[in-house]
């Protein structure tokens, strides 16, 4: 079984307990710490990716958002730099989505 499958099974067991009314300060505190750790990790990744994006933005004088829109429409070409920029932007978007999920209440 994959690590993801094992993690999901563990989370499902905890969810089942919670839905049955089980409450634990230890579980609550542990989950808060895990989420805080994941937020900090994602924020670090986002900052590193943002720094990479800024290099491209300065070089090409266009925002990453505008670049990505034009790149997807085939208006920017397929130079190695542009493909790399696109990959960094996709990773940054993915991290932003993860942060949104982790920070939702």
JOLIN-V777885 format. One record per residue. RES is the residue in one small letter. SS is DSSP state (2 for helix, 1 for strand, 0 for the rest). PHI is phi in degrees with one decimal (NA if undefined). D_CENTER is the distance of its C-alpha to the mean C-alpha in Angstrom with 2 decimals. Layout:
RES:SS:PHI:D_CENTER / RES:SS:PHI:D_CENTER
//
This chain:
x:0:NA:24.32 / x:0:-74.6:20.78 / x:2:-60.1:18.70 / x:2:-61.8:16.40 / x:2:-60.6:19.67 / x:2:-64.1:21.02 / x:2:-61.3:18.11 / x:2:-62.6:18.31 / x:2:-62.9:22.07 / x:2:-63.9:21.96 / x:2:-65.1:19.77 / x:2:-65.4:22.15 / x:2:-64.1:25.10 / x:2:-65.1:23.90 / x:2:-60.4:23.24 / x:2:-59.4:26.76 / x:2:-60.6:28.27 / x:2:-62.2:26.71 / x:2:-66.0:27.94 / x:0:-88.8:31.34 / x:0:97.6:31.44 / x:0:-70.5:30.65 / x:0:-133.3:29.29 / x:0:-143.8:28.67 / x:2:-62.1:27.99 / x:2:-65.8:26.79 / x:2:-62.2:24.21 / x:2:-59.9:23.07 / x:2:-63.5:22.90 / x:2:-63.8:21.13 / x:2:-63.6:18.39 / x:2:-59.3:18.06 / x:2:-67.7:17.81 / x:2:-62.0:15.18 / x:2:-64.3:12.93 / x:2:-61.8:13.90 / x:2:-62.9:13.19 / x:2:-65.8:9.62 / x:2:-63.5:9.20 / x:2:-61.1:11.19 / x:2:-63.9:9.43 / x:2:-66.2:6.01 / x:2:-63.8:8.62 / x:2:-63.8:10.50 / x:2:-61.9:8.16 / x:2:-62.0:7.74 / x:2:-65.1:11.50 / x:2:-64.5:12.33 / x:2:-66.9:10.87 / x:2:-60.5:12.58 / x:2:-62.5:15.69 / x:2:-63.1:15.72 / x:2:-64.5:15.47 / x:2:-62.4:18.26 / x:2:-62.5:20.50 / x:2:-65.5:20.41 / x:2:-61.2:20.89 / x:2:-67.7:23.87 / x:2:-66.7:25.29 / x:2:-101.7:25.19 / x:0:56.7:25.66 / x:0:-152.0:23.14 / x:0:-69.9:19.82 / x:2:-63.0:16.77 / x:2:-63.2:16.53 / x:2:-64.8:20.24 / x:2:-56.0:20.11 / x:2:-62.5:17.50 / x:2:-61.9:19.60 / x:2:-69.2:22.73 / x:2:-63.0:21.43 / x:2:-66.5:20.58 / x:0:-86.6:24.08 / x:0:80.6:25.62 / x:0:-88.7:26.93 / x:0:-109.0:25.59 / x:0:89.7:26.85 / x:0:-134.5:25.29 / x:0:-59.3:25.90 / x:2:-55.6:23.90 / x:2:-57.6:22.51 / x:2:-71.3:21.31 / x:2:-64.7:19.69 / x:2:-63.5:17.88 / x:2:-59.2:16.86 / x:2:-59.5:15.61 / x:2:-64.8:13.51 / x:2:-61.4:12.02 / x:2:-67.1:11.40 / x:2:-62.2:9.82 / x:2:-63.9:7.35 / x:2:-62.8:6.94 / x:2:-61.1:6.78 / x:2:-62.9:4.14 / x:2:-65.6:1.96 / x:2:-62.1:4.82 / x:2:-64.7:5.05 / x:2:-61.1:3.54 / x:2:-61.8:5.68 / x:2:-58.7:8.14 / x:2:-66.1:8.71 / x:2:-65.6:9.17 / x:2:-93.0:11.34 / x:0:-71.0:13.31 / x:0:-103.1:16.85
//
